[in-house]
């Protein structure tokens, strides 16, 4: 049984993990994690988590903007890092950590998975796949022929 978060909701299903990919690097404080599943009924579930280890002080504008909740500083992840803008003191009792951002989609159409991974670059007016998205879809295409069909050969109108 798999459980995937979509905002505050939880999607629960039986199936197979086709692929996962992350942009996490050593000394990174923010990154993206993707997981792609296929349910027993044949639907695809794409999960994206925006991970952040950044925390803020109470006076930081980001606290209000993103509606961050207070946390006990001593309970933060060991890799947690202070915001470079507000630079909260490590000795504070309470801090405001950034929240993980959970997003998921469910579809029976493998091309919808690929479409949802594309990013738009306003400067060049082009769509592209990030390297973390490319790794996810390339890995999934090795174990799922429908994903391979939409990824390996793109029909340009």
VENMO-V822206 format. One record per pair of residues at least 12 apart in sequence whose ideal C-beta (glycine too) atoms are under 6 Angstrom apart, sorted by sequence separation. I is the first residue (numbers start at 1). J is the second residue. If there is no record, write none. Layout:
I;J / I;J
This chain:
35;47 / 117;129 / 21;34 / 34;48 / 137;151 / 20;35 / 33;49 / 117;133 / 19;36 / 18;36 / 32;50 / 73;92 / 17;37 / 18;38 / 31;51 / 73;93 / 15;37 / 16;38 / 30;52 / 73;95 / 15;38 / 60;83 / 15;39 / 29;53 / 53;77 / 70;94 / 15;40 / 29;54 / 55;80 / 13;39 / 14;40 / 53;79 / 60;86 / 70;96 / 71;97 / 53;80 / 54;81 / 56;83 / 53;81 / 68;96 / 54;83 / 57;86 / 56;86 / 57;88 / 63;96 / 2;37 / 110;146 / 114;150 / 110;147 / 111;150 / 55;95 / 56;96 / 110;150 / 4;45 / 55;97 / 4;47 / 54;98 / 52;98 / 51;100 / 49;100 / 50;101 / 29;81 / 49;102 / 48;103 / 47;104 / 46;105 / 45;106 / 43;106 / 44;107 / 43;108 / 46;113 / 44;113 / 11;104 / 7;102 / 5;102 / 6;104 / 4;104 / 32;132 / 36;136 / 34;136 / 36;140 / 23;132 / 21;132 / 21;135 / 21;136 / 19;136 / 19;139 / 19;140 / 18;140 / 18;143 / 18;144
